[in-house]
Amino acid sequence: MYKTKKRAVMIFTGALLLFILGFIVAVVAPVLNTVRSYAVFFPFVTAAIVFCMICSVTAGSRDSVLEVIQHKDLFTRETGILSEFIEKIRFCYSLDDFYEVISSVLEMKGDCSVLLIDKEKNYVLYNSPDRLSCSQSVMDKLELNYHEDWAEGYFFMGEEFGIVTNQNQARGFILSKAKKHLYVFCRYTRLFDSEIYQQLFDEFARFQKRALTISSLAEIASLSREWKQLADTQQSFLPLNMPKIDKLSIAAYYRPLVNVSGDYYSVLPITPSKTLLMLGDVSGKGLAAGLVMGLVMNTVKILGDKENLPAMIRAVDKAIKGMKLQDKYTVLFIGIVDTEKMTIRYVNASMSDPLIITNSPSGYRIKPLTSNCSLVGIIDIDEVDVAEQRLFRDDVILMASDGVSEVMNEDGVELGDTELYEKTIKKSAAKSPKEFIDDVVNLIMDYNGGKKLRDDVTMLVAKVGR
């Protein structure tokens, strides 16, 4: 066996070097006694150099001999089958690769039967297409002999598929790692060099780790692609460019916390003088919120009568409830700006931030567009009231998700509760909607102190022109 032969070569090499060292000492010692003290250095150094050269040559010869022995014992005859199996496992990156190597090496070349079982899930991952590995009685014996929490390592199986300690009595072996059991049934197991089993187990363990890592990366990559596709689809619902509307200029800002958001907004011209403005926020985050967001946007878009705000609210409510997501609902603001009548008719379904910033002789004033409807999509809605506010030239209508007003500073004070926020929006009301939004965004970032935001930030700003 390779291990025994390797030990014998190592012992022989060590003994040979000791003999050579003794011989050199025996030869050099008399010389050192006959020369003067100042001349001792030369023969001593010469002997040391000669011994080092002999050691180097001997080590090289030893390695060559071990390589020959290793190749003969581990890469030829029966053991060569397992060595080839090990070599090919090193290039396996998935279970499909592993199955292919089992088939081409163990089954085709080694005439072995193989069974791979995930004991944690109690699921057969692979079995050779023969009577032994497909036998229910064999499966029952293996189930009885090797439980889920079986120790990791390699073990020999006897005639009745139980554990045996003597390899000469083995009719197969089992590799157990991470609750995966690889059973190899082979009549000539006794002929395999015992040195090969630890190498086989180590490579089996490395393969499992490698396959799990690659599988995880593939899953992450797949999920990343799916999330990106969802994010792209979601953003396609949002208007890329604001429509040109007479006497009404509009700008929007959309910054999701992650790639998929529950915030949404829309601008839909109804007539040359009437424009529907909508902004909302779905409860929660992630995939479910994104799906509800798309549903709301699509529901509003396909409705024929966009001036019937109560019907629009009820349609959105019915659509969300139809998804049966229990904890999903939306708050939203829907308003119709009429630049001919100079009014805004609206339904505020529990949005906290819609307001009008209007100019007056004493300066800009803030008029809240207060809530007049409950949450949409989770509770029963009775009457839906439509409120109306008068508009004036240069009025600014601000609709924002709570990601704007609830930004906190280091002291935990929300931006919407500060005079700084009120002063900023009053001061910026004289500017264009785009400049107004830029000022508010800069305020948010400064107030947050450069920290990561905790919520989506979405704004829709409309300014009545002359």
KOLLUM-625405 format. One record per residue (C-alpha): residue in three letters; x, y, z negated. Coordinates in steps of 0.05 Angstrom, whole numbers, padded with zeros to 5 digits, always signed. Each point is the difference from the previous one (the first is absolute). Layout:
AlaXYZ...
***
This chain:
Met+00000+00000+00000Tyr+00022+00071+00015Lys+00001+00023-00072Thr+00044-00058-00022Lys+00048+00008+00059Lys+00004+00075-00012Arg+00019-00012-00073Ala+00053-00051+00021Val+00031+00049+00049Met+00001+00055-00051Ile+00033-00045-00052Phe+00051-00025+00051Thr+00017+00071+00022Gly+00009+00023-00072Ala+00044-00059-00017Leu+00042+00012+00063Leu+00012+00072-00018Leu+00019-00018-00071Phe+00049-00051+00028Ile+00030+00051+00047Leu+00005+00052-00055Gly+00036-00051-00044Phe+00047-00018+00057Ile+00017+00073+00012Val+00012+00012-00074Ala+00045-00061-00002Val+00041+00024+00059Val+00005+00073-00020Ala+00014-00008-00074Pro+00071-00027+00008Val+00016+00056+00049Leu-00024+00053-00050Asn+00046-00029-00053Thr+00062+00006+00045Val-00009+00072+00026Arg+00013+00064-00037Ser-00057+00036-00034Tyr-00003+00056+00052Ala-00007-00052+00056Val-00058-00039-00031Phe-00052+00043+00034Phe+00015-00024+00071Pro-00010-00075-00009Phe-00061+00012-00045Val-00035+00045+00052Thr+00019-00049+00056Ala-00031-00058-00038Ala-00064+00040-00014Ile-00007+00019+00074Val+00011-00071+00022Phe-00053-00025-00050Cys-00050+00053+00023Met+00010-00021+00073Ile-00009-00073-00019Cys-00065+00019-00038Ser-00026+00038+00060Val+00015-00057+00048Thr-00030-00051-00049Ala-00064+00041-00009Gly-00008+00006+00075Ser+00009-00075+00008Arg-00048-00013-00057Asp-00053+00044+00032Ser+00009-00034+00067Val-00007-00069-00032Leu-00062+00022-00039Glu-00030+00029+00064Val+00010-00066+00035Ile-00029-00039-00058Gln-00059+00048-00005His-00015-00006+00073Lys+00005-00075-00002Asp-00042-00009-00063Leu-00051+00056+00007Phe-00007+00013+00075Thr+00003-00070+00028Arg-00041-00063-00008Glu-00064+00004-00043Thr+00021+00061-00041Gly+00011+00039+00064Ile-00075+00002+00010Leu-00011+00038-00065Ser+00060+00045+00015Glu-00031+00018+00067Phe-00066+00012-00035Ile+00035+00048-00048Glu+00035+00038+00056Lys-00066+00010+00038Ile-00038+00022-00063Arg+00049+00058-00005Phe-00032+00029+00063Cys-00072-00012-00022Tyr-00040+00063-00016Ser-00070-00027-00004Leu-00038-00064-00016Asp-00010-00012+00074Asp+00076+00001+00010Phe+00007-00048-00059Tyr-00052-00048+00029Glu+00037+00000+00066Val+00066-00020-00034Ile-00035-00054-00040Ser-00028-00029+00064Ser+00063+00004+00042Val+00050-00023-00052Leu-00032-00040-00057Glu-00054-00034+00041Met+00031-00007+00069Lys+00072-00012-00019Gly-00007-00027-00070Asp-00063-00041+00008Cys-00024+00030-00066Ser-00071+00014-00023Val-00010+00069-00030Leu-00053+00032-00043Leu+00000+00073-00024Ile-00051+00019-00053Asp-00016+00066-00033Lys-00015-00026-00070Glu-00026+00066-00025Lys-00055+00002+00053Asn-00003-00076+00004Tyr+00006+00006+00075Val+00038-00043+00051Leu+00043+00047+00041Tyr+00031-00053+00044Asn-00002-00075+00008Ser+00032-00045+00052Pro-00048-00034+00048Asp+00011-00070-00026Arg-00036-00050-00045Leu+00043+00012-00061Ser-00006+00076-00007Cys-00073-00001+00021Ser-00020-00055-00049Gln-00050+00021-00053Ser+00029-00052-00049Val+00069+00031+00008Met-00029+00069-00012Asp-00035-00025-00063Lys+00065-00031-00027Leu+00038+00064+00013Glu-00054+00041-00034Leu+00004-00046-00060Asn+00076-00001-00004Tyr+00017+00073+00016His-00043+00053-00033Glu-00003+00074+00015Asp+00050+00020-00053Trp+00052-00051+00021Ala+00072+00023-00013Glu+00039+00032+00056Gly+00056-00039+00032Tyr+00010-00064+00041Phe-00023-00069-00022Phe+00001-00070+00028Met-00063-00040+00013Gly-00005-00076-00006Glu-00044-00052+00034Glu-00063+00023-00035Phe+00018+00074+00010Gly+00018+00011-00073Ile+00066+00029-00025Val+00063-00044+00000Thr+00068+00022-00026Asn+00041-00048+00042Gln+00008+00024+00072Asn+00012-00071+00023Gln-00073-00016-00019Ala-00028+00062+00034Arg-00047-00004+00059Gly-00006+00075+00007Phe+00010+00065-00036Ile-00038+00062-00021Leu+00021+00073+00000Ser-00040+00043-00050Lys+00005+00075+00002Ala-00051+00055-00016Lys-00056-00052-00005Lys+00014-00023+00071His+00015-00075+00004Leu+00037-00028+00060Tyr-00005-00076+00002Val+00047-00037+00048Phe-00013-00074+00007Cys+00061-00037+00026Arg+00020-00073-00007Tyr+00074+00014+00004Thr+00002+00055-00053Arg+00054-00039-00036Leu+00048+00013+00058Phe-00003+00076-00006Asp+00061+00030-00034Ser-00022+00025-00069Glu+00037+00065+00011Ile-00051+00021+00053Tyr-00061+00005-00045Gln+00020+00062-00039Gln+00017+00035+00066Leu-00067-00021+00028Phe-00038+00025-00061Asp+00038+00067+00000Glu-00016+00011+00073Phe-00073-00019-00011Ala-00004+00052-00056Arg+00034+00053+00043Phe-00048-00015+00058Gln-00061+00009-00045Lys+00025+00067-00026Arg+00018+00023+00071Ala-00067-00021+00028Leu-00039+00034-00056Thr+00039+00065+00010Ile-00011+00000+00075Ser-00073-00018-00009Ser-00008+00058-00048Leu+00035+00048+00047Ala-00043-00023+00058Glu-00063+00009-00042Ile+00023+00070-00021Ala+00016+00017+00072Ser-00068-00026+00022Leu-00036+00038-00055Ser+00040+00062+00016Arg-00021-00005+00073Glu-00073-00011-00020Trp+00001+00058-00049Lys+00032+00045+00053Gln-00053-00021+00050Leu-00054+00014-00051Ala+00031+00068-00017Asp+00005+00017+00075Thr-00073-00022+00010Gln-00022+00040-00061Gln+00035+00064+00024Ser-00032-00009+00068Phe-00067+00015-00034Leu+00027+00069-00021Pro-00001+00057+00050Leu+00069+00009+00029Asn-00014+00070+00025Met-00052+00048-00026Pro-00055+00018+00050Lys-00001+00071+00026Ile-00063+00032-00030Asp-00023+00070+00010Lys+00005+00043-00063Leu+00027-00058-00041Ser+00073-00020-00009Ile+00016-00066-00034Ala+00063-00035-00027Ala+00010-00065-00038Tyr+00053-00034-00043Tyr+00004-00075-00012Arg+00054-00033-00044Pro-00016-00071-00022Leu+00034-00026-00063Val+00014-00065+00037Asn-00009-00016+00073Val-00074-00017-00010Ser-00045+00052-00033Gly-00071+00008-00024Asp-00002+00075+00018Tyr-00034+00022+00064Tyr-00024+00062+00037Ser-00035+00017+00064Val-00019+00059+00043Leu-00058-00011+00049Pro-00028+00056+00043Ile-00076-00007+00005Thr-00017+00062+00041Pro+00042+00060+00022Ser-00018+00034-00066Lys-00008-00060-00047Thr+00057-00043-00025Leu-00001-00059-00049Leu+00056-00001-00051Met+00011-00061-00043Leu+00052-00020-00052Gly-00003-00059-00048Asp+00037-00047-00045Val-00013-00075-00009Ser+00011-00030-00069Gly+00064-00039-00011Lys+00058-00010+00047Gly+00026-00049+00051Leu-00035-00044+00051Ala-00071+00002-00028Ala+00001+00076-00005Gly+00027+00005+00071Leu-00056-00045+00026Val-00054+00041-00034Met+00032+00064+00027Gly-00004-00026+00071Leu-00072-00023-00011Val-00021+00069-00025Met+00034+00036+00058Asn-00031-00046+00051Thr-00070+00005-00031Val+00001+00075+00003Lys+00028+00001+00070Ile-00054-00045+00031Leu-00060+00033-00033Gly-00042+00037+00052Asp-00030+00055-00043Lys+00060+00032-00034Glu-00041+00058-00027Asn-00040-00047-00045Leu+00048-00001-00059Pro-00045-00041-00048Ala-00006-00055+00054Met+00075+00001+00009Ile+00012-00009-00075Arg-00049-00058-00002Ala+00032-00033+00061Val+00068+00003-00033Asp-00028-00027-00065Lys-00034-00058+00035Ala+00064-00017+00040Ile+00044-00002-00062Lys-00049-00042-00040Gly-00005-00048+00059Met+00074-00016-00009Lys-00016-00028-00070Leu+00066+00024-00029Gln-00033+00015-00068Asp+00050+00052-00026Lys+00007+00040+00065Tyr-00034+00067+00010Thr+00016+00068+00028Val-00005+00072-00020Leu-00008+00047+00059Phe-00018+00068+00024Ile-00040+00011+00064Gly-00015+00069+00024Ile-00026+00032+00064Val+00029+00068+00015Asp-00045+00044+00043Thr+00040+00059+00027Glu-00063+00030+00031Lys-00041+00001-00064Met+00063+00007-00042Thr-00019-00055-00048Ile+00026-00067-00025Arg-00050-00054-00016Tyr+00031-00056-00040Val-00006-00062-00044Asn+00054-00007-00053Ala+00000-00072-00024Ser+00042+00009-00063Met+00061+00034+00032Ser+00030+00046-00051Asp+00040+00049+00042Pro-00040+00028+00060Leu-00004+00076-00004Ile-00006+00064+00040Ile+00051+00055-00008Thr-00034+00065+00020Asn+00025+00071+00005Ser-00033+00056-00039Pro+00015+00072-00017Ser+00031-00023-00065Gly+00043-00054+00034Tyr-00009-00073+00017Arg-00051-00039-00039Ile-00011-00075-00006Lys-00069-00031+00010Pro-00004-00075-00017Leu-00041-00045+00044Thr-00026-00040-00059Ser-00020-00073+00000Asn-00073-00015+00017Cys+00003-00075+00013Ser+00025-00062-00038Leu+00055-00048+00020Val-00013-00034+00067Gly+00002-00076+00008Ile-00007-00027-00071Ile-00063+00027-00033Asp-00071+00012+00024Ile-00010+00068+00033Asp-00067+00033-00008Glu-00009+00069+00031Val+00056+00031+00038Asp-00002+00076-00005Val+00032+00045+00051Ala+00029+00065-00026Glu+00015+00062+00040Gln+00050+00057-00008Arg+00006+00065+00038Leu+00066+00011+00038Phe+00036+00065+00016Arg+00055+00017+00048Asp+00069-00024-00023Asp-00030-00048-00050Val+00044-00061-00013Ile-00032-00068-00013Leu+00046-00046-00039Met-00014-00075-00005Ala+00053-00041-00037Ser+00006-00069-00031Asp+00016-00005-00074Gly+00072-00013+00018Val+00007+00075+00005Ser-00032+00025-00064Glu+00025-00058-00044Val+00074+00009+00014Met+00034+00007-00068Asn+00061+00039-00024Glu+00050-00025-00052Asp-00049+00019-00056Gly-00057-00041+00030Val-00041+00060+00020Glu-00040-00010+00064Leu+00011+00052+00055Gly-00075+00012+00010Asp-00006+00025-00072Thr+00052+00054+00008Glu-00004+00074+00019Leu+00059-00013+00047Tyr-00044-00043+00045Glu-00055+00052+00001Lys+00048+00057+00015Thr+00033-00040+00055Ile-00063-00016+00038Lys-00026+00071-00007Lys+00065+00029+00024Ser+00004-00049+00059Ala-00073+00011+00021Ala+00021+00058+00045Lys+00044-00047+00041Ser-00017-00051+00054Pro-00025-00069-00022Lys+00067-00031+00019Glu+00039+00051-00042Phe-00050-00007-00057Ile+00012-00075-00002Asp+00076+00010+00003Asp-00004+00045-00061Val-00041-00051-00040Val+00045-00058+00020Asn+00062+00039-00022Leu-00035+00016-00066Ile-00016-00074-00011Met+00072-00021+00012Asp+00028+00054-00045Tyr-00051-00013-00055Asn+00014-00074+00002Gly+00074+00013-00012Gly+00025-00042+00057Lys-00029-00065-00030Lys-00037-00052+00041Leu-00073+00018+00009Arg-00051-00045-00034Asp-00057+00007+00050Asp-00018+00013+00072Val-00001+00074+00019Thr-00051+00021+00053Met-00026+00070+00017Leu-00047+00028+00052Val-00002+00076+00007Ala-00047+00040+00044Lys+00000+00075+00009Val-00058+00040+00028Gly+00024+00048+00055Arg-00026+00064+00029
***
